Amino acid sequence: MKTPNFSEYIKNSFEIVKKNKWLWIFGALVGTGGSFNSGSRISDMLDKNPGQGTQNNLLKDLPKTTSGVLGDATSALSDWFSQVPTFKWVLFTLIIVLLIVMGITIALIIQNWARGALIKGLDKARQGTHVDLKNTSPDGFAYLKRLIGLSLLLGLVVFGLGVAAPFLWVVIFLVFKNIAILKILWIILGILLFIIIFVLTLLLVTIVNVFAQRLIVLENFGVRAAFKKALYISRQTLLASFLTGFINFCFRLMAGILSLVLLAISIGPSSFIAYNLWQSNPVTSVLLITLTAMSFLVFIFFSSCLMAAMNVFSYSNWNQLFYDYLKTDHD
């Protein structure tokens, strides 16, 4: 397959994103969102330094004090555990497992419904059909079972490789364990090799998933047939798929940077001013904190919309690559 016209992809995708806001809802549910991590400061317990002698005594008594506190806490916790009947622990464990299974099931249903609806909705938008929730939501349900089956199949593949690769590494290590040089070389090269294999496998599974989803939704394939065909397409379009994924990654990265800049602008100045006014003017500081909280909520909404739009943009690019492959395959 020849290298696609990526500038045309980007232009068409932005046009679809701009004209079809309803697709943003599905874009928000496909499960590729981001998160922000905030650092935390740990304050020193001793703000004012005591005298040297007192400090030394504190340090000497600290192990005994700590040991006593931990011992009392451990004893109390042990007594509490022993007082709870075994059947309650079993029941509690079963409830936790059930909740986890329910959460995974609900996530699979929502994400795969959104994926099917988004892929089909983008196809309709490409053909000039009006797209809204009413005429697109049923498409997500129509392909839901097969998309869930595909997710489970790919999950089993990844899980199998995740179990087989460490097992193989250990077996080879045991073979070389009595030969010092080979053992050291395998520890170094084996780890590097399996990291490379893991990354390549992850990329391949991602590409296979992209094409298999579109074969199911746009070509009405079954799960196994879509998986086999997607493997073939992935080999035929490896470079084009890598470049499409790289373009999507770059635009997501730019969207993430824009979100961080907007976060700094929306809460940074007001937070700084509120912090400095806390001692001298607490009323104004509280008002600024309230304003900051409201700004943060607005930012969350805007950032969610931006990420949803980026998901629609990414799916549109993948759809166009799939269309180009179909043209090449049929010629």
C-alpha positions in Angstrom: 0.0 0.0 0.0 1.4 3.4 -1.0 1.8 6.2 1.6 -1.6 7.9 2.2 -2.2 11.6 1.8 -2.1 12.4 5.5 -2.7 16.2 5.0 -6.0 15.2 3.4 -6.7 12.9 6.3 -6.1 15.7 8.8 -8.2 18.2 6.8 -11.2 15.8 6.5 -11.0 14.7 10.1 -11.0 18.3 11.4 -14.0 19.1 9.2 -15.9 16.1 10.5 -15.1 17.0 14.1 -16.2 20.6 13.6 -19.5 19.7 11.9 -20.6 16.6 13.9 -20.6 17.6 17.6 -22.9 14.7 18.5 -20.0 12.3 17.8 -18.1 14.0 20.6 -20.4 12.1 23.0 -19.2 8.8 21.7 -15.6 10.1 21.6 -15.9 10.8 25.3 -16.9 7.2 26.0 -14.4 5.2 24.0 -12.0 5.0 26.9 -8.8 6.9 25.9 -8.9 9.8 28.3 -6.1 11.3 30.3 -5.4 12.3 33.9 -3.5 15.0 35.7 -1.1 14.2 38.5 -0.4 16.8 41.1 2.6 16.7 43.4 2.3 17.0 47.1 4.6 18.5 49.7 5.5 16.7 52.9 5.9 19.2 55.7 8.6 18.7 58.4 7.2 17.7 61.7 9.6 19.8 63.6 9.1 23.4 62.3 11.1 24.8 65.2 14.4 23.2 66.0 14.6 22.2 69.7 17.8 22.3 71.7 20.5 19.8 70.7 20.1 17.7 73.9 16.3 17.6 73.5 16.7 16.6 69.9 19.1 13.8 70.8 16.7 12.5 73.4 13.9 12.6 70.9 15.9 10.5 68.5 16.8 8.0 71.2 13.3 7.6 72.3 11.8 7.4 68.8 12.4 3.7 68.2 10.9 2.7 71.5 7.9 5.0 71.0 7.4 3.8 67.5 7.7 0.2 68.5 5.2 0.6 71.2 2.6 2.4 69.0 3.0 -0.1 66.2 2.7 -3.0 68.7 -0.5 -1.7 70.2 -1.9 -1.0 66.7 -1.0 -4.4 65.5 -2.5 -6.1 68.5 -5.8 -4.1 68.2 -6.0 -4.9 64.5 -5.3 -8.6 65.1 -8.0 -8.7 67.8 -10.5 -7.0 65.5 -9.7 -9.5 62.7 -10.2 -12.5 65.0 -13.6 -11.2 66.2 -15.0 -11.1 62.6 -16.5 -14.5 61.6 -14.9 -16.2 58.6 -18.1 -16.3 56.6 -18.2 -12.5 56.7 -14.8 -12.3 55.2 -15.7 -14.7 52.5 -18.9 -12.8 51.8 -17.0 -9.5 51.7 -14.4 -11.0 49.3 -17.2 -12.3 47.0 -18.9 -8.8 47.0 -15.6 -7.1 46.1 -15.0 -9.6 43.3 -18.6 -9.2 42.1 -18.3 -5.4 42.1 -15.0 -5.6 40.1 -16.6 -8.0 37.5 -19.6 -5.7 37.2 -17.4 -2.7 36.8 -15.4 -4.4 34.0 -18.6 -5.6 32.3 -20.2 -2.2 32.4 -17.0 -0.6 31.0 -16.8 -3.1 28.2 -20.4 -2.5 27.2 -20.2 1.3 27.3 -16.8 1.5 25.5 -17.7 -1.0 22.8 -21.1 0.5 22.2 -19.4 3.9 21.8 -16.8 2.5 19.5 -19.3 0.9 17.2 -21.5 4.0 17.1 -18.5 6.3 16.5 -17.0 4.2 13.7 -20.4 3.9 12.0 -21.3 7.6 12.7 -18.0 8.7 11.1 -18.9 6.6 8.0 -22.3 8.3 7.8 -20.7 11.7 8.2 -18.2 10.9 5.4 -21.2 10.1 3.1 -22.9 13.4 4.0 -25.6 11.8 6.2 -26.8 13.9 9.2 -25.4 12.3 12.4 -27.1 12.5 15.8 -27.7 10.2 18.8 -31.0 8.9 17.4 -29.6 7.5 14.1 -26.2 6.5 15.5 -26.8 4.9 18.9 -28.5 1.8 17.4 -25.4 1.1 15.3 -23.4 0.7 18.5 -25.8 -1.9 19.9 -25.9 -3.7 16.5 -22.2 -4.6 16.7 -21.9 -4.7 20.5 -21.6 -8.4 21.0 -18.9 -8.8 18.3 -16.9 -5.8 19.5 -17.0 -7.2 23.1 -15.9 -10.6 21.7 -13.0 -8.9 19.9 -12.0 -7.1 23.1 -12.0 -10.4 25.0 -10.1 -12.2 22.3 -7.3 -9.5 22.2 -7.3 -9.5 26.0 -6.6 -13.2 26.0 -3.9 -12.8 23.4 -2.1 -10.1 25.5 -2.6 -12.1 28.7 -1.2 -15.3 27.1 1.9 -13.4 25.9 2.2 -11.8 29.3 2.4 -15.2 30.9 4.4 -17.0 28.3 7.1 -14.4 27.9 8.3 -14.4 31.6 7.9 -18.2 31.7 10.2 -18.6 28.7 12.7 -16.1 30.2 12.9 -18.1 33.4 13.3 -21.4 31.5 16.3 -19.9 29.5 17.7 -18.4 32.7 17.6 -21.8 34.4 19.4 -23.4 31.4 22.2 -20.8 31.7 22.3 -20.4 35.5 25.4 -22.6 35.9 27.3 -20.7 33.2 28.2 -17.3 34.8 28.9 -15.4 31.5 25.8 -16.7 29.7 23.6 -16.1 32.7 24.8 -12.4 33.0 24.4 -11.9 29.2 20.9 -13.4 29.3 19.8 -11.3 32.2 20.8 -8.1 30.3 19.9 -9.1 26.7 16.9 -11.1 27.7 15.3 -8.2 29.5 16.0 -5.9 26.6 14.7 -8.5 24.1 11.4 -9.0 26.0 10.9 -5.2 26.4 11.3 -4.8 22.6 9.0 -7.8 22.0 6.4 -6.4 24.4 6.4 -2.9 22.8 6.2 -4.4 19.3 3.4 -6.8 20.3 1.5 -3.9 21.9 1.8 -1.9 18.7 0.7 -4.9 16.6 -2.3 -5.7 18.8 -3.3 -2.0 18.7 -3.2 -1.9 14.9 -5.0 -5.3 14.6 -7.7 -4.0 17.0 -8.2 -0.8 14.9 -8.7 -2.7 11.7 -10.7 -5.6 13.3 -13.2 -3.1 14.7 -13.7 -1.5 11.3 -14.1 -4.9 9.6 -16.8 -5.7 12.1 -18.7 -2.4 11.9 -18.1 -1.4 8.3 -17.8 -4.8 6.6 -20.0 -6.9 8.9 -17.3 -9.5 9.7 -17.4 -12.0 12.5 -14.9 -11.8 15.4 -12.5 -14.6 14.2 -12.7 -13.5 10.5 -12.1 -9.9 11.5 -9.1 -10.9 13.6 -7.5 -12.9 10.9 -8.2 -10.3 8.2 -6.9 -7.6 10.5 -3.6 -9.4 11.0 -3.2 -9.5 7.2 -4.1 -5.8 6.8 -1.7 -4.9 9.6 1.2 -6.5 7.7 0.2 -4.8 4.4 -0.2 -1.4 6.0 2.4 -1.4 8.7 4.2 1.8 7.7 1.0 3.7 7.0 -0.5 2.5 10.2 2.5 3.5 12.2 2.5 7.0 10.6 -1.3 7.3 11.3 -0.8 6.4 14.9 2.1 8.8 15.2 0.0 11.7 13.8 -2.8 10.9 16.2 -0.3 10.8 19.1 1.2 14.1 18.1 -2.2 15.8 18.0 -3.1 14.2 21.4 0.1 15.4 22.8 -0.6 19.0 21.6 -4.1 18.8 23.1 -2.6 17.6 26.4 -0.1 20.5 26.4 -2.9 22.9 25.6 -4.9 21.5 28.5 -2.0 21.9 30.9 -1.5 25.5 29.8 -5.2 26.3 30.3 -5.1 24.6 33.7 -2.2 26.8 34.7 -3.9 29.9 33.4 -7.3 29.1 35.0 -6.2 28.3 38.5 -2.6 29.4 38.8 -2.8 33.2 39.3 -6.0 33.1 41.5 -4.5 30.3 43.7 -1.2 32.2 44.1 -3.0 35.4 45.1 -5.4 33.6 47.5 -2.4 31.9 49.2 -0.7 35.2 49.7 -3.8 37.0 50.9 -4.9 34.3 53.4 -3.3 36.0 56.5 -4.0 39.6 55.6 -7.4 39.3 53.9 -9.1 35.9 54.5 -12.5 37.0 53.0 -10.9 37.9 49.7 -8.9 34.8 49.8 -12.0 32.6 50.3 -13.7 34.4 47.3 -10.6 33.7 45.2 -10.6 30.1 46.2 -14.3 29.7 45.3 -13.5 31.4 41.9 -10.6 29.0 41.5 -12.8 26.0 42.1 -15.3 27.2 39.6 -12.6 27.8 37.1 -11.3 24.3 37.6 -14.7 22.8 36.9 -14.9 24.8 33.7 -11.5 23.6 32.8 -12.5 20.0 33.5 -15.5 20.4 31.1 -13.4 22.1 28.4 -10.6 19.5 28.7 -13.1 16.6 28.5 -14.6 18.1 25.3 -11.1 18.6 23.9 -10.2 15.0 24.5 -13.5 13.7 23.1 -12.9 15.8 20.0 -9.4 14.3 19.7 -10.9 10.8 19.9 -13.2 11.6 17.1 -10.3 13.0 15.1 -8.2 9.9 15.7 -11.0 7.5 14.8 -11.7 9.5 11.6 -8.0 9.2 10.6 -8.1 5.4 11.1 -11.4 5.2 9.1 -9.8 7.0 6.2 -6.8 4.7 6.3 -9.2 1.7 6.2 -11.0 3.1 3.3 -7.8 3.6 1.4 -6.8 0.0 2.1 -10.1 -1.2 0.8 -9.6 0.7 -2.4 -6.2 -0.8 -2.9 -7.4 -4.3 -2.0 -10.3 -4.1 -4.5 -8.1 -2.7 -7.4 
